[in-house]
């Protein structure tokens, strides 16, 4: 029987996802893929992962080969560009200038996770079973922010399935002896109930700027 080219292999996709999020090493991806393929599971993605490092004979090559494969198989989320006034403190171009600045829109993070790391989307956005419904059931039905959502039973169906409440957080993080990074991040409120996630695993980066580069005082940062 020939290899089934177009069928999905959830196990192989989960191996890639766990590698992308740092849960397992590249050599483990190859070893687990080879082990499952030896059970006569036929799938192109599974076979590709199993063949890295000459099917495990050269484990030192697996990490490089896997990284190169991911560049084509899993496209990186694309950041957006904006023009921002910044303070240049060194060099011939010192002073205020308008320069390109990049940031990652929240909807792009959500799309990428849903499309290429679905289990991570469930763990880090949707949260444990019932978390979305539990959150929205505690929101006052008269809250004006709910006006755009149909009333009645349909409203709670939409909220509990499709609306993920998030926290947007901005803070200064020391990164050198004399400077700090003004960072903006977000995290899902339902995912805070996931006991298997630590803080770093639940926070997603949006943008950041060195404080010395910011134009204006702390109450009027352009970010």
C-alpha angles and dihedrals in degrees: 000000000000125000113277102240103187103037119105123239109206091191093057092046090050091051090056091046093051089049093049091053095045099250096123136019126247093252089056091052090055095043095049092045091051091047093053093043089054086062086068095259105153118207133132096226092047090049092050092053092046093053097057115117091019087300093313098313090113105035092173089071097049098083094050093046092047093050091050091049093050091055089067101030099046114035114212117246109263119238123220124236128225135173112246135181109241137178114235108203102183140042133025092308096057117145134055117331138165107240137166115269126187130217136171113238114224093234090056091055090049093048093048094049093046093047102040108016106031097163090051088050090055094045099041102032113020094037128197121343111290095011095117094048091045091053096048094043088064094053116099108254088220092059105129090221088072095058094101092058119080115257128242129030091337091061094059091044090056094044096048094047108032113017115083114188112217141189119227112204132188124189144149116252121194108238104160135018091265107023142055135203116238099215133186121201140158139211137186117256095214090050089061086076091060103106091194094064125081122208096267092051093055100046123086123199120236105170145320142196133190109256091230088059094054117106113218133022127298092273093054107040111155093226 
